[in-house]
């Protein structure tokens, strides 16, 4: 079984992936609605980012506009304790920032720091830019221009408890509000079928563990070898479920296995500089996310879902659908 360090690593991936996808989906939605001049999410984002940035950077931001009858030009959020004023904007240009820095109201906060938060665009190039700052307010583009990319970089370095707090706060604020339309998936269906199986029953091993160990070594898998060793024993049980699964429609098990292969390829492309253990954990998270976001997902305890996902992923590893095979690899024993 996984020790605490390995379990924490899996949890960190879960928390980070969820936060990343939610912020990305929110940014996409804001950008799309902005083009249609629908600004409801822009207004909501001021409150969301006040709450979120307070948790991330230990600030005490509040929405300045809620204290006034109309919006305050150049300033959306204020932290009076830390002497910080913040503009939250979907427009991320030099002209936008300089226009804010030139506003007369900036004079009233001469002892504050000005910070600009881009909520829908990456701001990497803007951080290298020199800005006109006529009122001389403290403003360092390299640290005071924030976007989702810089936020995610900050989250990566946080301890797991802080990541979990941010994960829970975003879940509370955004929930399913920015989820994509849910569709049925064969992955969710096989997970549902597997979850009804009594997995405490012992099956005769039908895989050659020596061959599987060769594949593990060939792919330089170390930490997640524990997962493979633990769940390889369920291969024959899942094989029977796939046989039943195929009675529901032609090639359904093949479709699931091909989907596992696609998830593996996508993970390799996206995380090409990461090791095999990271890739394997990412595959588990991707499968879990697909299943949970499927319209036909049958709600179950998270530990039960993770057990079934592990069985499906390890089976795909054994069946040559994920990770490279060593020469003359043959996982099956003689029946």
Order of alpha helices (4+ residues) and beta strands (2+ residues): alpha-alpha-beta-beta-beta-alpha-beta-alpha-beta-alpha-alpha-alpha-alpha-alpha-alpha-alpha-alpha-alpha
